[in-house]
Amino acid sequence: MNQRFSLVGAASYVWAISMIAGGCSTDTQVPSNGQTVSHTSNEAGLEPNSLPNLAHMTDSVRAQIDRRYSALLTAIENPQTTRSELSDLYGAMGNVLMAAQFIDAPEAFYLNAQTLSPSDGRWPYYLGQLYVTQGEFIKAEAAFRRALSFRPEDVPTLVSLGEAYLAQGQPEMAEPLFAQALSREPGSVWSLMGLGRAALARRDYTQAVGHLEEALQVDPDAAGIHYPLAMAYRSLGE
C-alpha cells in the first residue's frame, strides 16, 4: 500500500477484517424496494466472479472465505433474494477478500454490489480503497467522488478523496476537502495531517508545521506525522 494512504487504508482493512467476524453492516442510504431478480453472472451488468487461489491462506481464513462464497452462491440461486440483499452479500465477499489482502479479487464483487445498489455509498468507497492499494489513484478519485455524492459530509470519504488528489499532485483540490472534514470532525488527526501535507506540497512550510504539530498534539503516536513534519521544519531551516 502506498505510504500516503497508510492511515485511511488501515482503517479500511480494520473495518473489513471486522466483517469476517461480524458480517456486513447494512447502512444502505436508500431503502430496499424488495424487488427480486434472477441472479446470473452475466445478467443486469454483473461482473463474472470467482474465488482466487486460497492455498496460501490459513485454514480458518480459508474456511471463512468459503462460507461467505457459499452463502453468496446460495443467494444467487434463490429467486426470492432481493437486489439489496444480494448487494450486501457481494459487498461482504469483497470485504473478506480485501481483509485477506487480495489486491485484485475484490473488485468484481464490489462492482456487483454497486450495480445492485447503485445509491449505496459504501461500495464506491471501498472500491476507492481497493484502487488505492493497486496504485490506481485516478480510479480511486472517481470512486470516492461517487461515494461522496451519496454521503457529502462523510469524514472518511472526504479525507480519502483528499488523499487521492494529493497522490496525483493536486494539493489545491485536496485542501478544501480536508478543511471540510476538519469542520465536520474538529480535531481529526487525519484531516490535520492532510492539511499539513497539502500545505507542504504547496511549499507553505509554516502552515504545514502548524497543521502537523496540531495533529501531533491530538495523537502523538499517529503514524505518518513525523516525516512530513521534519521535512517542513527542514525547509524552514530548522
Residue pairs with C-beta under 8 A, 6 or more apart in sequence:
1 9
1 132
1 133
2 9
2 132
2 133
2 135
2 167
3 224
4 163
4 166
4 167
4 197
5 132
5 163
5 167
6 223
6 224
7 190
7 193
7 222
7 223
7 224
8 129
8 132
8 156
8 159
8 160
8 163
8 190
9 129
9 132
9 133
11 156
12 98
12 126
12 129
13 98
13 99
13 101
15 95
16 95
16 96
16 98
16 99
16 126
17 99
19 25
19 92
19 95
19 96
19 99
20 61
20 64
20 95
20 96
20 99
23 92
24 88
24 89
24 91
24 92
24 95
25 122
26 88
27 122
28 84
28 87
28 88
28 117
28 119
28 120
28 122
29 119
29 120
29 121
29 150
29 151
30 117
30 119
30 120
32 82
32 83
32 84
32 85
33 82
33 83
33 84
34 82
35 82
35 83
36 79
36 80
36 81
36 82
36 83
37 43
37 44
37 81
37 82
37 83
37 86
37 116
38 79
39 46
39 75
39 76
39 77
39 81
39 86
40 46
40 76
41 47
41 48
41 49
42 48
44 115
44 116
45 115
46 112
46 115
46 116
47 107
47 108
47 111
47 112
47 115
48 108
49 90
49 93
49 108
49 109
49 112
51 65
51 66
51 69
51 105
52 97
52 102
52 104
52 105
54 61
54 62
54 65
54 66
57 65
57 100
61 100
64 96
65 96
65 97
65 100
68 89
68 92
68 93
68 96
69 93
71 89
72 86
72 89
72 90
72 92
72 93
75 81
75 85
75 86
75 89
76 86
83 116
83 117
84 116
84 117
86 116
87 112
87 113
87 114
87 116
87 117
87 120
87 123
88 113
88 117
90 109
90 110
90 112
90 113
90 116
91 109
91 110
91 113
91 122
91 123
91 126
93 106
93 109
94 106
94 107
94 109
94 110
94 113
94 123
94 126
94 130
95 106
95 126
97 105
97 106
97 109
98 106
98 126
98 129
98 130
103 130
103 133
103 134
104 134
106 126
106 130
107 127
107 130
110 123
110 126
110 127
110 130
111 123
111 127
113 120
113 122
113 123
114 120
114 123
114 124
114 127
117 123
119 150
120 150
121 146
121 147
121 148
121 149
121 150
121 151
121 154
121 157
122 147
124 143
124 144
124 146
124 147
124 150
125 143
125 144
125 147
125 151
125 154
125 156
125 157
125 160
127 143
128 139
128 140
128 141
128 143
128 144
128 147
128 160
128 161
128 164
129 140
129 160
131 137
131 139
131 140
131 143
132 140
132 160
132 163
132 164
132 167
137 164
137 167
137 168
138 168
140 160
140 164
140 167
141 161
141 164
141 165
141 168
144 157
144 160
144 161
144 164
145 161
147 154
147 157
148 154
148 157
148 158
148 161
151 157
153 180
153 184
155 181
155 184
155 185
155 188
155 190
155 191
158 177
158 178
158 180
158 181
158 184
158 191
159 177
159 178
159 181
159 188
159 190
159 191
159 194
161 174
161 177
162 173
162 174
162 175
162 177
162 178
162 181
162 194
162 198
163 174
163 194
165 171
165 173
165 174
165 177
166 174
166 194
166 197
166 198
166 201
169 201
171 197
171 198
171 199
171 201
171 202
172 198
172 202
174 194
174 198
175 194
175 195
175 198
175 199
175 202
177 194
178 191
178 192
178 194
178 195
178 198
179 191
179 195
181 188
181 190
181 191
181 194
182 188
182 191
182 192
182 195
185 191
187 218
188 218
189 215
189 218
189 219
189 222
189 225
192 211
192 212
192 214
192 215
192 218
193 211
193 212
193 215
193 222
193 224
193 225
193 228
195 207
195 211
196 207
196 208
196 209
196 210
196 211
196 212
196 215
196 225
196 228
196 229
196 232
197 208
197 212
197 228
199 205
199 207
199 208
199 211
199 232
200 208
200 228
200 231
200 232
200 235
203 235
205 232
205 233
205 235
205 236
206 236
208 228
208 229
208 232
209 229
209 232
209 233
209 236
212 225
212 228
212 229
212 232
213 229
215 222
215 225
216 222
216 225
216 226
216 229
219 225
